[in-house]
Amino acid sequence: MKRLAVLALLAVLPAVHAGGSGAAPSLCGSSPFMDIAGVRKRLMAAEALWQKRGPARYALTTRFSGVWMRFKIEVQVADQIVGRTTTDQLAFAGQPIPPPLVSRARPEEAQRYTVPGLFAVVHSALKSARAAGACGVLNVHFAPHDGHVLSFQNDSSGVIDDEFLLTTSPLTLLP
């Protein structure tokens, strides 16, 4: 019986990867099927473009919005990587919204939000998506002129409250 189920699954996989509606009800239920191969191809092209055209010294602001947290991190990449994080505080219904917390980012946190760091975040999401069965939402957009990540949306099917959206500002060149 298990062998028949595996054979049936293998028969469906080529059709899912071939295109069509993009949905794979037999594999993902009502969740969309992630185009991991397409995202990986675009990521590799963006990384190559960044290697060719990306500036060595720049400032970049990234906004992260998830179910449990929202923050903005500003990084400057020059002789060293420096970052500053602004985190929105949670407010209960009917309570005034407290001011955001501003702090210096730890070096490893600042590194994660550089352009190569954001590429690594997308690589990690692709690896996780493959392991989880590629169901859910995985959208990434790259700047056409230098390849840096413009936006990244991720929501794995079957995992509650993991969805997030990450957007970046245009790069600012530093002297």
Summary of the structure (lengths in Angstrom):
residues: 175
radius of gyration: 19.3
end to end distance: 66.2
largest distance: 66.2
contacts: 476
relative contact order: 0.20
helix: 36%
strand: 31%
